[in-house]
Amino acid sequence: MSRVLRLTKIIRTVGRYRLDELIDTERLPRALRWGLKLSPWRLTPSPAMSRGERLRKALEELGPVFIKFGQMLSTRRDLLPEDIADELARLQDNVPPFPQEQSLAIIESALGSSIDTLYASFEAAPMASASVAQVHAATLHRGEEVVVKVVRPDIEPVIRQDIALLYTLARLVERHVPDGRRLRPVEVVNDYELVILDELDLGREAANASQLRRNFEGSNLVYVPKVYWDYSCRDVFTMERISGIPVTDMAALRERGVDLKVLAERGVEIFFTQVLRDSFFHADMHPGNIFVDATDPADPSYIAVDCAIIGALSESDQYYLARNLLAIFRRDYHEVAQLHVECGWVPPHTRVQDFESAMRAVCEPIFERPISEISFGELLIYLFRTARRFDMEVQPSLVLLQKTLLNIEGLGRQLYPELNLWDTAMPFLEEWVAQRYSPQSVIRRLQRHAPSWLEQLPQLPDVVMDNLQHTRELEQRFDAQQQHVQQIQQAAHKSVQRQRRYIVAGLAVGAAALMAVPSAWDQLLQAPLATWLLAALGLALLWPQES
């Protein structure tokens, strides 16, 4: 019932803001087109707002799951009209706040002390408000300036309702859409559920921020604020207050003379460093979470906040991702096809030559354009569409990575439209592959795993003996099954021989009876040919065969 009520609210919200006017109805199925034409919304006038504002307000009203969807869309200005992108950008840190009294109550309850005891000063009016939490400025008694992040009250039930509705929609897609099973929508929703529920745990976000800060300690690429653990828990997160220019404030960046080319290229380098070196990457890099330190405009760096969503890849995923990207950059379509088969992204029976030909047909027209005009996100979309012909499955483990790469590219194009993602990424990928399989790297990995192998070495004889015993038991079981099969076959053979003897005996008795009555034999010889054929057919059908 809760899903029905939630779906009803979604439909009412869509109708109230007349979002149906943003849809190209000619692309919809006929039944849905007629449903929209007959809907009561047609009788109400459109709100006196721009289309972007209507979409933004509808997403805000529907809650955090939809707000996050709008945040993701806002980073892809190459896919959206500018007026809609500008409105959706306001979702990044300008979501309506919840009452400050609730915020204070959550902090005091979570940390077990009054606000005055915890902080020397505390600004009750929030600095910014986002989909899951809002932040307040404060000062510790030691003098450090901090920001305090507080989770929204009663948000989890709303999120769980939306996730339940998404599961229902995913199952319908899987069952009724031709490509539904290949897209694995239920697994994708399951991954998203884990991500967004983890985002409600601010203690987990604090731990992620701590790890990311360690990974880039002393780096000039990105700075992560310090975590104050004594003032952080599941519902409250206190961190160092930073000052920087919002990455979307192009006027301020230009006014400070920031080298935007360097800034855009460093964004790409940060992404590949996190993914390939650390296998620990910030997976929510929309502009509201990124600031720029312009202290030295010629050597700018990033400041990253909101580490709630973090992605990680296995070693095999890292390897295949890097090799695939390098092969695409080099236009080596045979290797792209072979890697897709090797890593299981397409079925093992796929003919490499066919997949290679399809990749070439997709990529060559794109590569003929100036390289600065090539969108990697656009190329990914084309590749996935082509791979549908080969039953390529969506990889849930790579969904966050794909989303982050699209965000990074969208941000880079916004900062520096001439960004050459290919030339920026290729040297990094080549160096990573070379380092990973250098003798020194192999020795380091052997040294890392050696203690575990040595620990298991004394157990090796027992494991070998157990496997040998298990093998003998399987052989004995197989022999017993073979004997049982042979016994069944022998019994079946005897049964067939017995049935044949019965039929032969019956025929002999019949022949003897005919010979005892000569007139009967004469009458039988005068029978039509069809009678003899039917009798022969009946005998053939009754004659038992060996199985």
N, C-alpha and C positions, 0 to 999 in steps of 0.2 A: 504493500500500500504506500510506503514511504517513497518508493521509486515512482509510482504513478503520480503522487502529489508533486514530487520534484519535477517530473516531466511536464506536468501541467503548468508549473511556475515558469519553466523555460519557454514553453509555447506562448504563455501570456506575455512574457517579457519581450519575446521576439515580435509579437503582434503590437504591443503598446508602442514600441519604438519603430515599428514598420520596417524591420530589417529585411522583410521580403522584397522591398524595393531595391536592395543592394544585390539581389540575385538575378542572374541571367536565366529567366524561367524557361527560355527556349531549349536550354541544355538539360532540363529536368525530365524525368519520365512523365508520360502523358497523365497518369493517374495523379501524380503530385502536382502537375500544372493545374489540373482541374480543381484539386483540393484548395490550392491557393486562390484560384479565381472565385470559388464559392465561399471562401472564408469570410467571417464577419468583419475582419480588419479592413476590407475594402470599403466599408461604409463609414470608417472614421478617417478624419484628415490626418496627414502626416504631422508629427511634432515640429514646432518652429525651431528646429536645430539643424545644423549641418549633418551630412551623413556620417562623418567621422565622429562627431560628438554623440550621435545616437548610438553608434556601435560601442563607443567607449562606455557610455552610461549603462548600456545593457550588460556589458561584461562586468562592470563594477557591481551591478545589482545581483548578478548571478553568482558572485563569490570567487574565492581564490583559484579554483581550478580554471575558470574561464579567464580570470585576470592574467594568470600565467600564460595562457594561450595568446592573449593580446600582447603581452610583453614580448613573446617570441616573434610574433608577426611584426612588431614595431621595428625590429632590427633588420628586416628585409625590405628596405626602401626600393630595391630594384624590382620587387614583386608587387608593390602596393602604390596606389595613387598618393601623391605627396600630402594631400589634406588628411587622408585617413591615417597615414604613418605619423603625422604630427600629433594627432589626437591620441593614438595608441601609445605614443612615447610618454604621455602623461601618466600612464599606468605604472611606470617603472618606480616612481617614488612619490606619487601624488594621489594615492588612493585615499578616499575619505577616512580620517582617523576615528578610532573609538574613544569614548569619553576618558579624560585624563584620570578621573576618580578610579575607574577600573584598572588603569595602568598602575597607579600607585598601590592599589590593593594587591595586585598580582605580585609586584616586586616585594612588598613587605611580607606577604605570605610565603613566597618562594625562598627568600633569604633569611627569614626569621627575625627581622629587626625592623625598626622604623626607618623611614627615609632619612630623617635627620641623623640617626646613628650611623647609617651606611655611608652617606655622602655629605661632604661639606656644603655643597649646593646642588640643587636639582631643579631643572626646568620642566615644569609640569606640561607645558605646551610642547607637543612632539615636533622634532626637527623635520621628520619625514615619516610617511606612512606607506607601507607596501601591502602586498596581498596577504601575507602570513603574520607579519609583525609590524611594530612601529618603534622608532628610536627617539630617545630623549637625551639632551645634553646634561652632563653632570660634572662635578669636580670631587675627587677623593680628598680625604682629610690630609693625605700626604702632599696634595697640590697637583697631582696629575689630572689633566683634563681627559674625560672619557665620554663615550656614548653608551647608553644602556638600551639594549634591544629587548622588547617585551612581546611575547606571543599574543596573538589576538584571543580574546576569551571565547569559549564555546565554538571554536572553529572546526574542531575535529569531527563532530557529527555531520556538519555540512559537507565536509570533504568526503567522508565515507559514503554519504548519500550519492554524491556525484560519481564517485568511483563505482558504486554498485550499478548506477545507470550506465556508465561507460562499459562495464562488463556485459550488461544486457545487450547494448548496441554492438559490442565486439562479437558476441556469439551470433547475433543476427547476421552480421557481415560474414562471419566464417561459414555460416550455414547457407546463406542465400546469394552471396555475391560470387560470381565465377572465380575471381582470384582471391577470395576470402581466406581459404585455408593456407595458401602460399604466403599471405601477408602476416599470418600468425598474430591477429589482432589481440587475442586474449593474453598472449605472453607479453605483448607490448604494453597493454593496460596494467598487467601485473607488475612490470618493471616501473611504470610510472607511479603506481600506487606506493611501492617501496620508497621511491624518491620523494614524493610529496609528503608522506607520513614522516619520513626521516627529517624533513625540513621543519616539522613542528617541534623537534627536539633540539633546543638551542644549545644544550650541552654537547651534542654531537657536532653542531656547527662550530662551536668553540674548539673542539678537538681537531676538526678539519683545518681551521684557520691556523692553529698551532703547527700542524704538520706542513702546511703550505708555506708558512713563514720560515720553517727550518730548511725546506727545500731550496728557498731562494735567499738564504742568509748571505749577505755580502754582495748580492747581485745588483747590477744597475738596470735590470729589466723591469722588475716589479717589486713593490713593497707591500707587505701584509701587516696590518696593525697588530700590536701586542694584545694578548688575551690576559685578563685579570681573573684568575680562577677563583679567588676568594669571593668574587661578586658574580659568579656565573653558575647556572644550574640548568635544569631542563626548560624552565619557562623564562629565564632571564639570562642575558649574555652581556657582559660588560667588557668593552675593548677600548684600546687607545683611540683618542680622537685625532683624526688626521685632517690636514687642509690640502686641498687640491682643486683643480679646475675640472668640472664635469666633462667627460670626454665628448659629450654632444654639444658643448658650448664652443662652437667653432669661432665665434666672434672673439671670445676671450683668448682662445689659443692663438689666433692670428695676431691679436693685439700684443701678446707677449712675444711674438716672433718665434713660436715653437716650430721646429723642423717637422712638419707633418709627414714627410716621406719616411724619416727615421722612425717616427712614432708608429706608423702603420706597419712597417717591416718588423719592428720589435714585437708588435702584437702577434704576428705570424710565428716569430721565433719562440715567444712565450708558449704558444699553443703546442708546438712540436716538442719543446723541451719538457713540458708537463706530460705529454702523451708518451713520448718515446724514452726519455731519460728516467722520469720518475714513475710513470704509469699511475699518476695521481693528478687529475686535471680538474680545474674549476669548470663546472659544466653549466653555469648559469651566468655567462658573461654578457648579459645585456647591458646597454649603456648606463642604466641606473646604478650598476654595481661597480663601475670603473671610473676612476679619477686620474688626472695627470699631474705629476709633479713637474712644474715648469721652472724650477729654481735655476736650472741651466737650460735655456731654450734650445740650444744646439744638441743637448744630450738629455732629452726628456725621458721620463720613466713613468710606469703605471703604478697606481695604487689600487689594489683589489680588495673589495669588501664583500660580505654576504657569501660565505663559503658553505652554505647549507647543502648545495647539490654538488657532489664530487663524483667523478667517474674514474674507473680503473679498467685496465685491459690485462688479460693474461699474456704471458710471454709469447705464446703462439699467435695471439691476435696482433700483438705489437709487430712481430716478424712479418706476418702476411700483409698487414696494413702498410708498413713501410715499403715492402717489395712491390705491392700493387700500385702505390702512389708513384714510386720511381718508374715502374714500367709504363704507367700512363703518361708521365712527363716525357719519357723517351719515345713514346708512341710504339712501344713494343707490345703489340696486341696479342701475339702468341703467348708471351709470358703472363699477361693479364688473364687470358683464358685458362692457362695451365694452373696458375695460382688459385683461381676461383674453384677449380675442380679439386686441387690438393687440399685446400682448407675447408672443403665441404660447403661452400656458399652456393654451389649448384650441384645437382645430383651427380654421383660418380659415373653414371652411364653417359653423361654429356660428351658429345664429340668435340674435342678441343678445336678442331679445324672449323666447325660450324660456329662455335662461340667466338673464335678469333675473327671470323669474317663479319659477324654481327657487330663486334666492338669497333672494327675498322670503319664500317659503314656509318656508325654513330659519331665517331671521334674525328675523322678526317675533315668533314665540312667545318667543324668547330675550330680545328687547329689552323685552318686556312685563314682565319681572321687574325688581325694583329693580337699578339699575345696579351697585351694590356687590356684588351676588350673581352678576354675569355673569362667567364664566371665558372669557378670550380663547382659552385653549388648547382649551376645550370647543367654542367657536365654530369654531375652525380645523378640528377633527375633523369637525364637521357639514358645513362647507363642502366639505371634501375628499370626504366620502362622497357629497354631492350631485353634485359635479363629475365623479364616475365616470360618470354617465349621459352626459356630454358628452365622454368620452374624454380627460379632463384627465390630463396626464402629470405624474409626480413630477419636480420640478426639482432635479437633484442639487446645483446651485449654491446652492439655498436650504435644503438639508437641515440644515446647521449652524445657519443662522439660525433655523429653526423650532425646533430642539432648544434653542437658547439662549433664545429667547423663552419657551418652556415652563418652562425652569429659572428664569428671572427671575420669572415670574409665581408659580411655586410658592414661591420664596424670599420674594417680597413678601407673599403671603397668609400665610405662616408668621409673618413679622414683624408684620404688621398686617392681620388678616383682613378689615377693612373697606376695604382698599386699592381705590381707584377708578382702575383702570388707564386707563380711557377718558379721564377728566378730566385725568389726569396727562400722558397721551401726546398728546392732541389739540392743545393749544397749541404743543407742540414741533414737531409735524408741520406745522401751519399756518405757523409761523414759518420752518421749513426750506424749504417749497415757495415761500413768498413771497420769501425771500432768494435762493434758487437762480435764480429767474427775474426778479429785479430787474435794472434796467439796469446797476447797478454790478457785479453778479455776472456778467452776460453779458460786459461789457467785460473783467473779470478773466480769464474763460476765453479770450476772444479774445487777450488779451495773452499768456496762457500758451502758446497754440498758435501764435502769430505767428512765433516763431523757426523752428519746424519748417516752417511754410508758406513762409517766406522762403527757407529752405535748399533747398526743393524747387522754388521758382519758376523758377530757370534751367533746370531739366530739363523744364519744362512743354511747351515747343515740341516737344522730342524725343518726349515721351509722346504729344502730340496727333498728331504725324506717324506714330508707330508704330501708334497706334489707327486712323488713317485708312488706312495701308497694310494693316493687318490686316483692316479692313472691306472694302477693295477685293479682297483675296485671297479673302475669304469670298464676295463677290459673284461673282467669276470662277468660284470653285468651284461656286457655286449654278447659274450659267449653264451651266457644262459638264454638271452633273448634269441640268439641264432638257433640254439637247440630247440627252443620252443617253436620257432617258425618252421624248422625242419619237421618236427613232430606233426604240426598242423598240416603241412604239405603232404606228408606221408599218409595221414588219415584221410585227406581229401582224395589222394590218388587211389587208395583202397576203396573209398566210397564210389568213385567213378567206375572202377573195374567191376564192382559188385552190381551197379546199375546196368552196365553193359551186359553182364551175364544174364540178368533178369530179362532184358529185352531180347537177347539171342534165344534164351530158353522159351520165351513166349512165342517168338517166330517159329521155332522148331515144333512146338506143340500145335500151333495153327496149321503148319504144313502137314503134320501127321494127320490131323483131322480131315484136311482136304483130300489127302490120299486115301483115306478110309471110305470116302463117299465120292466115287468117280464123277457122278453127274454134277456135284458141286464144283469140282475142278474145271469141268467144261464150261459151266456158267461163268466162272471167274475169268477164264480166258477170253470170253466174249464181252467182257466189260469195256466201256469206252476208254480211250487213251487218257482222258482227263482224270478218270478215277485212279489210274496207275500213277499219274503225276502227283495228285494230291496225297496218295498214300506214301509216295517217296518223300514228299515234302514233310509230312507228319513224322515220318521215321527220322529224317535228318534233324528236325527240331527237338525230338525226344532224345536223340542220341547224346549222352553226356560228354562234355568236352573237358580237357585238362585245364585247370586255372593257372 
